Amino acid sequence: MSGTWLAVALADANEPEEAADTASPMLDLAAGFPSDRTSERSRVVLAKLEPYRADVPEVRDVFDRFSAALDDRLKATAHRAVR
């Protein structure tokens, strides 16, 4: 999760493209781990990237991929619960 700290620092430094590139692999992994700590760090990173979402394609891609990964995880969880 150390990449989250770098992604936040890059977003704070007005480098949203680099922040998105740094955060992307971590967020992909985080979507598969239902832990409170991982979820909290993901929320922090996404909150820092949110102001750039509309204007920066790399940031928009991160949100799209992370949302899709979470949707897949929720569907898998629901499917297991039904069984």
N, CA and C atoms as a LAMMPS dump frame, in Angstrom:
ITEM: TIMESTEP
0
ITEM: NUMBER OF ATOMS
249
ITEM: BOX BOUNDS ff ff ff
-5.0000000000000000e+02 5.0000000000000000e+02
-5.0000000000000000e+02 5.0000000000000000e+02
-5.0000000000000000e+02 5.0000000000000000e+02
ITEM: ATOMS id mol type element x y z
1 1 1 N 0.808 -1.196 0
2 1 2 C 0 0 0
3 1 3 C 0.853 1.263 0
4 2 1 N 2.163 1.116 -0.02
5 2 2 C 3.021 2.302 0.008
6 2 3 C 2.83 3.177 -1.222
7 3 1 N 2.382 2.588 -2.325
8 3 2 C 2.126 3.368 -3.524
9 3 3 C 1.029 4.397 -3.329
10 4 1 N 0.16 4.16 -2.365
11 4 2 C -0.913 5.126 -2.124
12 4 3 C -0.363 6.44 -1.612
13 5 1 N 0.673 6.372 -0.801
14 5 2 C 1.272 7.603 -0.264
15 5 3 C 1.893 8.42 -1.387
16 6 1 N 2.567 7.747 -2.313
17 6 2 C 3.157 8.441 -3.453
18 6 3 C 2.066 9.03 -4.342
19 7 1 N 1.013 8.271 -4.588
20 7 2 C -0.084 8.775 -5.42
21 7 3 C -0.709 10.025 -4.801
22 8 1 N -0.903 10.02 -3.497
23 8 2 C -1.458 11.198 -2.806
24 8 3 C -0.504 12.378 -2.931
25 9 1 N 0.791 12.132 -2.75
26 9 2 C 1.773 13.213 -2.861
27 9 3 C 1.786 13.787 -4.283
28 10 1 N 1.694 12.927 -5.274
29 10 2 C 1.664 13.401 -6.661
30 10 3 C 0.404 14.208 -6.946
31 11 1 N -0.725 13.773 -6.433
32 11 2 C -1.962 14.54 -6.618
33 11 3 C -1.85 15.898 -5.927
34 12 1 N -1.278 15.906 -4.722
35 12 2 C -1.084 17.168 -4.003
36 12 3 C -0.135 18.103 -4.743
37 13 1 N 0.787 17.52 -5.521
38 13 2 C 1.754 18.314 -6.285
39 13 3 C 1.21 18.694 -7.667
40 14 1 N -0.091 18.495 -7.864
41 14 2 C -0.746 18.833 -9.128
42 14 3 C -0.174 18.025 -10.298
43 15 1 N 0.071 16.753 -10.053
44 15 2 C 0.546 15.814 -11.069
45 15 3 C -0.459 14.659 -11.175
46 16 1 N -1.682 14.961 -11.623
47 16 2 C -2.728 13.93 -11.594
48 16 3 C -2.468 12.745 -12.517
49 17 1 N -1.817 12.976 -13.649
50 17 2 C -1.529 11.859 -14.55
51 17 3 C -0.606 10.859 -13.882
52 18 1 N 0.459 11.354 -13.266
53 18 2 C 1.396 10.466 -12.572
54 18 3 C 0.745 9.82 -11.359
55 19 1 N -0.087 10.578 -10.659
56 19 2 C -0.8 10.03 -9.5
57 19 3 C -1.693 8.873 -9.934
58 20 1 N -2.39 9.059 -11.045
59 20 2 C -3.268 7.998 -11.556
60 20 3 C -2.456 6.771 -11.964
61 21 1 N -1.341 6.987 -12.65
62 21 2 C -0.489 5.865 -13.062
63 21 3 C 0.054 5.105 -11.853
64 22 1 N 0.392 5.83 -10.807
65 22 2 C 0.911 5.21 -9.587
66 22 3 C -0.188 4.471 -8.835
67 23 1 N -1.361 5.064 -8.772
68 23 2 C -2.47 4.491 -8.001
69 23 3 C -3.125 3.306 -8.696
70 24 1 N -3.099 3.283 -9.996
71 24 2 C -3.855 2.295 -10.756
72 24 3 C -3.581 0.841 -10.354
73 25 1 N -2.332 0.382 -10.316
74 25 2 C -2.102 -1.019 -9.939
75 25 3 C -2.542 -1.316 -8.503
76 26 1 N -2.322 -0.364 -7.613
77 26 2 C -2.715 -0.554 -6.217
78 26 3 C -4.234 -0.663 -6.096
79 27 1 N -4.954 0.182 -6.814
80 27 2 C -6.41 0.146 -6.741
81 27 3 C -6.965 -1.139 -7.354
82 28 1 N -6.318 -1.621 -8.418
83 28 2 C -6.735 -2.899 -8.996
84 28 3 C -6.612 -4.016 -7.969
85 29 1 N -5.505 -4.032 -7.251
86 29 2 C -5.316 -5.041 -6.208
87 29 3 C -6.281 -4.834 -5.048
88 30 1 N -6.47 -3.595 -4.652
89 30 2 C -7.326 -3.287 -3.51
90 30 3 C -8.767 -3.725 -3.749
91 31 1 N -9.204 -3.666 -4.99
92 31 2 C -10.577 -4.059 -5.296
93 31 3 C -10.828 -5.528 -4.962
94 32 1 N -9.765 -6.323 -4.921
95 32 2 C -9.91 -7.737 -4.611
96 32 3 C -9.703 -8.105 -3.157
97 33 1 N -9.365 -7.134 -2.319
98 33 2 C -9.097 -7.396 -0.912
99 33 3 C -10.094 -6.675 -0.029
100 34 1 N -10.994 -7.394 0.614
101 34 2 C -11.997 -6.745 1.459
102 34 3 C -11.453 -6.434 2.858
103 35 1 N -10.461 -5.554 2.933
104 35 2 C -9.927 -5.185 4.243
105 35 3 C -10.204 -3.711 4.511
106 36 1 N -10.427 -3.388 5.768
107 36 2 C -10.726 -2.004 6.136
108 36 3 C -9.569 -1.069 5.808
109 37 1 N -8.357 -1.515 6.088
110 37 2 C -7.186 -0.669 5.833
111 37 3 C -7.022 -0.386 4.34
112 38 1 N -7.153 -1.421 3.535
113 38 2 C -7.032 -1.259 2.092
114 38 3 C -8.135 -0.362 1.553
115 39 1 N -9.338 -0.563 2.036
116 39 2 C -10.464 0.263 1.595
117 39 3 C -10.257 1.721 1.978
118 40 1 N -9.757 1.962 3.159
119 40 2 C -9.524 3.343 3.602
120 40 3 C -8.47 4.028 2.75
121 41 1 N -7.368 3.342 2.465
122 41 2 C -6.325 3.943 1.626
123 41 3 C -6.853 4.204 0.214
124 42 1 N -7.665 3.299 -0.282
125 42 2 C -8.26 3.503 -1.611
126 42 3 C -9.145 4.743 -1.613
127 43 1 N -9.943 4.906 -0.564
128 43 2 C -10.809 6.094 -0.47
129 43 3 C -9.989 7.375 -0.422
130 44 1 N -8.878 7.353 0.295
131 44 2 C -8.015 8.54 0.386
132 44 3 C -7.47 8.907 -0.991
133 45 1 N -6.967 7.916 -1.701
134 45 2 C -6.405 8.167 -3.031
135 45 3 C -7.484 8.68 -3.978
136 46 1 N -8.63 8.026 -3.984
137 46 2 C -9.699 8.446 -4.887
138 46 3 C -10.206 9.847 -4.544
139 47 1 N -10.241 10.186 -3.277
140 47 2 C -10.651 11.541 -2.886
141 47 3 C -9.664 12.578 -3.409
142 48 1 N -8.378 12.253 -3.392
143 48 2 C -7.371 13.18 -3.915
144 48 3 C -7.453 13.313 -5.44
145 49 1 N -7.845 12.24 -6.112
146 49 2 C -7.935 12.264 -7.566
147 49 3 C -9.261 12.839 -8.073
148 50 1 N -10.276 12.832 -7.248
149 50 2 C -11.614 13.262 -7.661
150 50 3 C -11.653 14.625 -8.361
151 51 1 N -10.942 15.648 -7.865
152 51 2 C -11.011 16.953 -8.546
153 51 3 C -10.53 16.926 -9.997
154 52 1 N -9.768 15.911 -10.364
155 52 2 C -9.211 15.807 -11.72
156 52 3 C -10.017 14.874 -12.616
157 53 1 N -11.028 14.264 -12.058
158 53 2 C -11.764 13.209 -12.756
159 53 3 C -12.352 13.664 -14.091
160 54 1 N -12.933 14.826 -14.131
161 54 2 C -13.605 15.285 -15.353
162 54 3 C -12.634 15.714 -16.448
163 55 1 N -11.457 16.185 -16.047
164 55 2 C -10.544 16.808 -17.011
165 55 3 C -9.328 15.98 -17.405
166 56 1 N -9.02 14.95 -16.652
167 56 2 C -7.791 14.185 -16.906
168 56 3 C -8.162 12.738 -17.272
169 57 1 N -7.93 12.356 -18.514
170 57 2 C -8.334 11.018 -18.957
171 57 3 C -7.749 9.88 -18.11
172 58 1 N -6.504 10.003 -17.695
173 58 2 C -5.874 8.95 -16.89
174 58 3 C -6.614 8.758 -15.562
175 59 1 N -7.055 9.865 -14.986
176 59 2 C -7.784 9.795 -13.715
177 59 3 C -9.164 9.175 -13.95
178 60 1 N -9.824 9.596 -15.005
179 60 2 C -11.137 9.033 -15.342
180 60 3 C -11.032 7.517 -15.55
181 61 1 N -9.965 7.079 -16.214
182 61 2 C -9.755 5.647 -16.428
183 61 3 C -9.605 4.894 -15.109
184 62 1 N -8.892 5.49 -14.163
185 62 2 C -8.721 4.859 -12.851
186 62 3 C -10.085 4.666 -12.194
187 63 1 N -10.92 5.693 -12.209
188 63 2 C -12.245 5.588 -11.602
189 63 3 C -13.092 4.541 -12.317
190 64 1 N -13.021 4.516 -13.628
191 64 2 C -13.809 3.546 -14.39
192 64 3 C -13.373 2.116 -14.071
193 65 1 N -12.068 1.873 -14.059
194 65 2 C -11.565 0.52 -13.781
195 65 3 C -11.835 0.107 -12.349
196 66 1 N -11.632 1.027 -11.41
197 66 2 C -11.858 0.694 -10.008
198 66 3 C -13.337 0.402 -9.762
199 67 1 N -14.213 1.185 -10.371
200 67 2 C -15.654 0.958 -10.228
201 67 3 C -16.039 -0.4 -10.808
202 68 1 N -15.492 -0.727 -11.956
203 68 2 C -15.794 -2.014 -12.582
204 68 3 C -15.303 -3.169 -11.719
205 69 1 N -14.112 -3.043 -11.16
206 69 2 C -13.56 -4.099 -10.307
207 69 3 C -14.415 -4.278 -9.058
208 70 1 N -14.868 -3.184 -8.471
209 70 2 C -15.731 -3.284 -7.295
210 70 3 C -17.065 -3.919 -7.649
211 71 1 N -17.624 -3.553 -8.792
212 71 2 C -18.882 -4.157 -9.231
213 71 3 C -18.723 -5.668 -9.391
214 72 1 N -17.61 -6.101 -9.982
215 72 2 C -17.359 -7.529 -10.157
216 72 3 C -17.256 -8.227 -8.807
217 73 1 N -16.575 -7.593 -7.843
218 73 2 C -16.423 -8.193 -6.515
219 73 3 C -17.776 -8.304 -5.826
220 74 1 N -18.611 -7.266 -5.943
221 74 2 C -19.927 -7.299 -5.32
222 74 3 C -20.81 -8.383 -5.946
223 75 1 N -20.731 -8.538 -7.263
224 75 2 C -21.505 -9.578 -7.929
225 75 3 C -21.056 -10.964 -7.476
226 76 1 N -19.753 -11.163 -7.351
227 76 2 C -19.231 -12.453 -6.905
228 76 3 C -19.656 -12.739 -5.474
229 77 1 N -19.639 -11.724 -4.633
230 77 2 C -20.055 -11.898 -3.24
231 77 3 C -21.54 -12.247 -3.174
232 78 1 N -22.342 -11.559 -3.95
233 78 2 C -23.791 -11.824 -3.975
234 78 3 C -24.062 -13.226 -4.485
235 79 1 N -23.321 -13.646 -5.506
236 79 2 C -23.503 -14.984 -6.07
237 79 3 C -23.175 -16.046 -5.022
238 80 1 N -22.109 -15.862 -4.281
239 80 2 C -21.738 -16.819 -3.228
240 80 3 C -22.791 -16.845 -2.128
241 81 1 N -23.384 -15.705 -1.813
242 81 2 C -24.391 -15.638 -0.749
243 81 3 C -25.667 -16.375 -1.13
244 82 1 N -25.982 -16.396 -2.419
245 82 2 C -27.19 -17.044 -2.895
246 82 3 C -27.048 -18.555 -2.834
247 83 1 N -25.863 -19.044 -3.017
248 83 2 C -25.627 -20.504 -3.036
249 83 3 C -25.928 -21.067 -1.737
